[in-house]
């Protein structure tokens, strides 16, 4: 057995000495990498998977939980600045149930369940008022924390003292709220308005003007600014809307002209004048039903006819007016002749069309629009040289672009601002481009180069080790093949254990020595003995 071990060590030494320096380095590096990989996999597999037990904890709650976990001997780790506790996955579910049964974590806040659990006759009105206020703040904070984008909330409510007399006027309450928002989360104006209404309706006699909301970065959420944002009165909102209109028109024109000429041959710029005025007006219009005769529809007709016939009777007393004193007056007949009187009166009530319009003019109408287009006047010739467009070719391109832009200008500008000349709103310039417009490509996630290098090196090491292992096995198999009659590998029992040295013992030693030094002659000798027998 010892001889086999020595022979194996000798072969291993000879194999190692016969290798070059590069081969030795490759073998050592591959072995070390394989051992490190095995150790890493073993450690990673033996390490328990950690999952969050609680997140967004306060320091007080984290201290309570870690103290309880230490007493139980549970392995845990704290991350995210002490706000998250990780425990082994196999213990997470059981710990949640057991800790909840113990009332952990306990933030120390008081909710309305406190009154059902700690009601007593000895509680004064002042103590009850303080506890009610604390419970209201806690419940309102929990309500705000349930909104998306808000991780935590602190609420401070100031309620006025109750009036002693009925005639006394009750003061208004006020509230200060600090919220911890997610990084990069942007609240919409309607969300801010809903948050103000939520707080205002939760506390009696609390108007929205007495509410202040701020986040952890000292950014105020003002209700007035949010309302102005909705009506479009803020400069930032107007600027954003104007840029959005210009950007949309510019993209459409760029896409259209780029398809015709080429994206690298044309650049478009758009400037717009937007009317942000919002107008509310009422119109009362009256129009005839019969538009040809400009008459209405008669709904009622009244005709009165009066006639009189009889004697004049006695003349009226007074100084008579002589004929000629008043122009056109013939005087009175001094006689008692007959007189006649007739009057005809007709009243017609016509109905006309009466229209009442309540018109709300929406803002964001385009009052004016300007489109500037720059076209590259160069092209590549047949031989690859740069050529310039001729005047006729430029004019053809100009007419094509002008007709397209004129249609866009006419349909974009509101008709309320009168008739416009589209050609005055368009500017087309032919110029040689010194460079192509740069478009930022969409970033594509790629794997780091060192990962490819490490993977390739590991693959080479594994292939080299497999190749060397196969070659060594083949070589060992060739060396261990026995030829017919070869007894070099025959193990001869030692006869040194004989206590007495005699003639037989001497012969055995000689045969053993002959078998080691001259195996071929020893084999021939054995064949001769076998043949004689």
Residue, then its C-alpha position, 0 to 999 in steps of 0.5 A: x500500500x505504501x508503495x502505491x502511495x509513493x508511486x502515485x506521489x512520484x508520478x504527480x511530482x514528475x507531472x508537475x515538474x514537466x509543466x510550464x510556468x503558464x500551465x502551473x499558473x493556470x492549474x493553481x488559478x483554476x483550483x483556487x477559483x473552484x475552491x472559492x466558488x465552492x466555498x461561496x456557494x456553501x456559505x450562501x446556501x447555508x445563510x438563511x434568507x432574510x425578509x422584512x418583519x416590519x418597515x417604516x418603524x420609528x426608533x422607539x418601535x425599533x428598540x422595542x422589537x430588537x429587545x424582544x428579538x434578543x430575548x427570544x434569541x432570534x437572529x435579525x438585522x437592521x437596515x434603512x437607517x433603523x426603520x426596517x428589521x429583517x428576520x429569517x423567512x422561516x420565523x417571519x410569519x410566527x413572529x408577526x402573530x406572536x408580536x401582535x398578540x403582545x401589542x408590539x410594536x407600540x408607538x405610544x399613540x392613543x386612538x379611540x380604543x383607549x376609551x373602551x380599554x381605560x375608562x374610569x370614573x376618576x377621569x376629569x374633563x380636562x384629561x378626557x379632552x386631552x386624550x380625545x385630542x391626542x386620539x383625533x390626531x393619531x387617527x387623522x395621521x393614520x388616515x393620511x398615511x394610507x394615501x399613496x406617496x405618503x410614508x408617515x404623517x404627524x398632525x398637530x391640532x389646536x382646538x379653541x376652548x369651548x364658549x362659556x356663554x351661548x352668545x360668545x363666538x366660538x373661535x376656529x380650529x387650526x391644524x399643522x401637518x408634516x408628511x414624509x413623501x416618497x422620493x420624487x413623488x409629485x402630487x397633483x392639484x386635485x390630490x392636494x385639494x382633496x387632502x385639505x378637504x379631508x382634514x377640514x371635514x375631520x375636525x369640527x370648525x376647521x376651515x381650509x385657510x387654517x390648515x398648513x401642510x408641509x413635507x420633510x423637505x420644507x416644501x409647502x402644499x398651498x391650497x391657493x396655489x393648487x386652485x390657481x394651477x387648476x384655473x391656469x393663472x400661475x406663470x409656471x402652468x401657463x409656461x408649461x401649457x405654451x411649451x406643450x402646444x409648441x412642442x406638439x406642433x413642432x413634432x408633427x411638422x418635424x415628422x411630416x417634413x422629415x418623411x418628405x426631405x429627411x430627418x437630418x435635412x430639416x429643422x423646425x422651430x415653433x413659437x405660439x401666442x396662447x390666450x389664457x383669458x377665461x370669459x363668462x358672458x350672457x347673451x340675450x338675442x331677439x330675432x324675427x320669425x319672418x326674416x323676409x318681411x322682418x316681422x314676428x308671429x302675431x299672437x293677439x290682435x285688437x281692433x277698436x272702431x268708434x263712430x259718432x253722428x248728431x247735432x252740434x248743440x250749443x256752442x261752447x262759452x268763451x271768446x270765439x276764434x276768428x277764422x284766419x287766426x289759426x292756420x288751417x282752422x276754418x272756424x266754428x259753425x255758428x249754426x246747429x248743423x249735423x256732425x260726424x265722428x269716426x275712429x279706428x284703432x288696431x293693436x297687434x302683438x307679435x312674438x319674436x325669437x328670444x335666445x338666452x346664451x350663457x357662454x363660457x369661453x375656455x382659455x388656451x386658444x392660439x392667438x398667433x403662431x409662427x413656424x420657422x423651418x431650416x432646410x439643408x440645401x446640399x445633397x450627395x452627388x453621384x460620385x459622392x461629392x457635395x452638391x448644392x440645390x439649384x434655385x429652381x429646386x429650392x423654389x419647388x421645395x419652398x412651395x411644397x413646404x409653404x402649402x403644408x405649413x399654411x394649412x397647419x397655421x390656418x387650422x391652429x389659430x382661433x377664428x375669433x382673432x380675425x382673418x390671417x395671412x398664413x404666409x406671414x407666419x411662415x419662414x423657410x430658410x435654405x442653408x448648409x448644415x454644419x452638423x446633424x441635429x443630435x437626438x438622444x437615443x433611448x438608453x438600453x440596459x447592458x451588462x457590465x464588461x467585467x461580468x463578461x470577462x469574469x464569465x469567460x475566464x471562469x469558462x476557460x478555467x473549467x474547460x482546461x481543468x476538464x481537459x487535463x483531468x481527462x488526459x491524466x485519466x487516459x495516461x494512467x489507464x495506459x500505464x496500468x494495462x498489463x501485458x500477457x505474462x507480465x507480473x510486474x504488478x504482482x504483489x509478492x508477499x514479504x517473507x521477512x516475518x520468518x523467525x528462523x533463517x534457513x535454506x528455504x528462506x534464503x531461496x525465497x529472498x533470492x526469488x523476491x530480489x530476482x522478481x523485483x530486479x529481473x522480472x522477465x527472467x523470473x517469469x521465464x523461470x516460473x514458466x519452466x517450473x510449471x512446464x516440468x510439473 
